Amino acid sequence: MTDEPLDLDSHRGMMAQKATDLRRALGEVETHALELRQRQAKIERHLLSVPAASWAEAAVKARYVLKLYAAALPPHDTLHRDLVVAVLEDFARLTKQD
């Protein structure tokens, strides 16, 4: 009996190794996606619970909502995408002036 782990992957065929690697990668992706959703929910709860103290803070909230909206737009909806970009540019320009 040894204390070193046995590399079982080396005793299996190439297809089985690839399937195992794929399952591991998908597991990591699912874990990261869950963590991202949890962080996003935390941020959204914070944005809802704390009122903006300035126009700049209100613009931060509006930017967040606009980016969510833009992500949900179909790729061919270039008019609304352009409008979102224009509003975000306005926010950036106006918050620099303050």
N, C-alpha and C positions, 0 to 999 in steps of 0.2 A: 504494500500500500504506500502510495506517495502523496505528498501534499500538493503536487502540481495538478491543475485541472487538465482534463483530457479534452483535446480539440475534436469534438464529435463531427464538426462540419467537414473535416478533411477525410472522413471515412464514408461520406455520402457522395452520390453522383453530382455532377455539375448542375443539372436541372433542379435537384433538391436543394442545393446550396443557394441557387438563384431565388428559388421560391422562399426560402428562409430569409434571405436578405430583403426581399420585397416585403414580406410580412413585418419584419423589423422596421423597415423604413416607413411603412404605412402606419405602424403603431406610433412612431415618433411624430409623424405628421398629425395624427389625431390628437396626440397629447398637446402638441404646440397649438393646434386650432382651439382646443378646449381652454388652454391658458389664455389665448388671445381673446376669446369670447368673454371669459371671466374678467379680464382687465378692462375690456370695452364696457361691460355692464357696470363695473365700478366707476369708471369715468362718467358714464351717462347718469348714474345716480348722483354723482357729485355735481354735474352740470345742472341737474334738475333741482337739487336741494339748496344751492347757494346762488342767490340773485347776483347779477352783475353789478359791480360798484362803479363802473365807468363804461363809456362807449367802447373802449378798447376791449374790455372783458366781454361785452355783449357781442362784439365782432368775433371774438374767439369762439363763442358758442355758435354763432351763425355760420362761421367757417366750417365747423364740425358738421353741422346739419347739412350744409350745402355739399360737402364732400360725400356724405352718405347718399344724398339725393343723386349726385352725379355718378356714383358707383352703380346705382340701380338703373340708370338710363340705358336704353338699348344703344349699341354702337352706332347705328345709323342716325341717331337723334343729335346731329351736330349743332343745330340751333340752340337747344337747351344746354348742351355742353359749353358752347361759346358764351352763353349768358352767365353760366356759373363761373367760368374763367374771368369774365369781365367784372363780375361782382367781387370775386376774390381779389383781383387786382385793385379795385377801388378800395376795399378794406385795407389792403397793404399800404396803398398810397396815403389814405386818410389817417391811418394810425401812425404813420411816420411823421405827419404834420403836427400831431398832438404833443 
